[in-house]
Structure formats: structure tokens, C-alpha cells
Amino acid sequence: MTWHFQVPVIQVFTKFDQFKRDIQMKLQDERSHSGLDFNAEVENVFNTHYQANLDKPPPFIRLESEDPHVVN
């Protein structure tokens, strides 16, 4: 007898503030940050690299520093 259970899944992304810093530095290095919406670029990279390969993205939590001056 084989049992199949559906298990709830949630993604937890730690150090999301560091992820945002990395995107910011990449944009500065490429000098392509002029005219780009930083937050839109962060969401684009996040969705492309972390959500795109999933059939149905599960709920997620993105953990950041409590310091609002860390990034943008």
C-alpha cells in the first residue's frame, strides 16, 4: 500500500537585505541603474531566479534587517 500526502510548503529567504545590496551593487557596476526602478529590478531578479522554476510558487517570507537604512 502506497500513501501520498500533500505537505504544505513555504519558502523562507534569509538575508533578503543582502540580496537587495547585491542587486544594487550589480546595477552600479553595470552603470545601468539610471532610469531603472530599483525595487522593480529586485522583484524581477527574485521572481526570475527563485520563483520561475516552480510550478506554483508557494507562500514565502523574506527576512530583512530591522534597520530601515540598510538598503534603499
Secondary structure, 3 states (H helix, E strand, C coil): CCCCCCCCCCEEECCHHHHHHHHHHHHHHHCCCCCCCHHHHHHHHHHHHHHCCCCCCCCEEECCCCCCCCCC
